[in-house]
Amino acid sequence: MSGKYLVTGGAGYVGSVVAQHLLEAGHEVTVLDNLSTGFREGVPAGATFIEGDIRDAAKWLDSTYDAVLHFAAFSQVGESVVKPEKYWENNVGGSMALLAAMREAGVRTLVFSSTAATYGEPEEVPIVESARTSPTNPYGASKLSVDFMITSEAAAHGLGAVSLRYFNVAGAYGSCGERHAPESHLIPLVLQVAQGKRDAISVYGDDYPTPDGTCVRDYIHVADLADAHLLALKAATAGEHLICNLGNGEGFSVRQVIETVRQVTGHPIPEVVAPRRGGDPATLVASAARAKERLGWNPSRADLAGIVADAWAFAQNVSN
């Protein structure tokens, strides 16, 4: 059965891919984005677009909507350290206004784009949802604060909500892909070297307790991530706030990613070893057992070469 959904932040990377998946599934989609970090051309054809802020969601949200999928957030870890007020005001204040608008309109289903940054330095790997949450930066803290807000909203007002905590999202889906300004994610940065936009890729530390000395991360294809959001809409239960990690359960090192980019693009990728960055854990890998059990989610695009190939095709199209 088709539904009507509001996608906040739907002009951004993950939001645009989820909006496209919703449209392909036959749903009616409205994208709300202020374009502060998103791109107007990223909004999928077929979606209604509103250029506006989530603080003003009450202007547009009404009882005809079946659910909200919430992606509108600032997400640069480094920026959050030097401009924490920006993250508290938008990520937390904006989400609070959105929840109030949903309550007023009687929209009782929410899927929230959360993050593995809520866990901070992991005590055990793979990370499960019951792990201690201790974010190491204001970005992760702001997302965790919203999760706390959602839990209380579900208990007090019957909201049915699912928070999806992403690990490293990568790849592309058709015309929807990853582009940030500034870029901070490894795969697009390495692809910029292949495109001649950077001279080399920096490897921050090569003496970690991992097989090749570089950090290991769990990469998930953005299309698999989108599938999880559609499943979460079905799994949302009134009065419950379900939290699920999303990852492949398998990690790839920085050097494995670089070598895969070399193979996929056919370009040499010079690398420069730089000092470790503070707060970079050696290994971050997710347990997605709960998502598989509660959502019925099974990622089908776990091959790193496939993830890189999709990202490479998108990067070339954007640059042309």
QUIRA-V724527 format. One line per field, one symbol per residue. ss: DSSP state (H for helix, E for strand, L for the rest). psi: psi as a letter, one per 30 degrees, with the letter a starting at -180 (. if undefined). burial: I if it has 16 or more other ideal C-beta (glycine too) atoms within 10 Angstrom, else O. A space follows every 50 residues. Layout:
ss->???
psi->???
burial->???
//
This chain:
ss->LLLEEEEELLLLHHHHHHHHHHHHLLLEEEEEELLLLLLHHHLLLLLEEE ELLHHHHHHLLLLLLLEEEELLLLLLHHHHHHLHHHHHHHHHHHHHHHHH HHHHHLLLEEEEEEEHHHLLLLLLLLELLLLLLLLLLHHHHHHHHHHHHH HHHHHHHLLEEEEEEELEEELLELLELLLLLLLLLHHHHHHHHHLLLLLL EEEELLLLLLLLLLLEEEEEEHHHHHHHHHHHHHHLLLLLEEEEEELLLL EEEHHHHHHHHHHHHLLLLLEEEELLLLLLLLEELELLHHHHHHHLLLLL LLLHHHHHHHHHHHHHHHHL
psi->kllkkkjkggfadeeeeeeeeeefgglkkkkjkggeflkeffkkkfkkkj jlkffgffffkaffkflkjjfjlkgjeeefefieeeeeeeeeeeeeeeee eeeefgjgkkkkjalffffbjkfkklklfflkkikgleeeeeeeeeeeee eeeeeeggkjkkkjjlbjklaljbgkakjljlkfkeeeeeeeeefgfkel kkjikgglilegflkkljkkkfeeeeeeeeeeeefkkkgkjkkkkjlfgk lkleeeeeeeeeeefgkkjkkkkllkkkgjlekjkkjgeeeeeefhkjkg hfkeeeeeeeeeeeeeeef.
burial->OOOIIIIIIIIIIIIIIIIIIIIOOOIIIIIIIIOOIIIOOIIIOOIOII OOIIIIIOOOIOOOIIIIIIIIIIIIIOIIOOOOOOIIOIIIOIIIIIIO IIIOIOIIIIIIIIIIIIIIOIOOIIIOIOIOIOIIIIIIIIIIIIIOII IOIIOOOOIIIIIIIIIIIIIIIOOIIIIOOOOOOIIIIIIOIIIOOIOO IOIIIIOIOIOOIIIIIIIIIIIIIIIIIIIIIOIIOOOOIIIIIIIIIO IIIIIIIIIIIIOIIOIOIOIOOOOOOOOOIIIIIIIIOIIOOIIOIOIO IIOIOOIIIIIIOIIOOOOO
//
